[in-house]
């Protein structure tokens, strides 16, 4: 159980860092080129959704393996 908890913690931390880096990069890009804001926002939202999906899949998989 404790190894699963540690693994789940790493999954959550990794997803949070990934989404944070996406947000950071998007804000820098929007600051440099405000005219492409809609394209950057769309790419940022899609990327964040994919990271959340993979993190959720990994959490469910870790939970199922632990059972």
Secondary structure by P-SEA (a helix, b strand, c coil): caaaaaaaaaaaaaaaaaaaaaaaaaaaaaaacccaaaaaaaaaaaaaaaaaaaaaaaaaaaaaaac
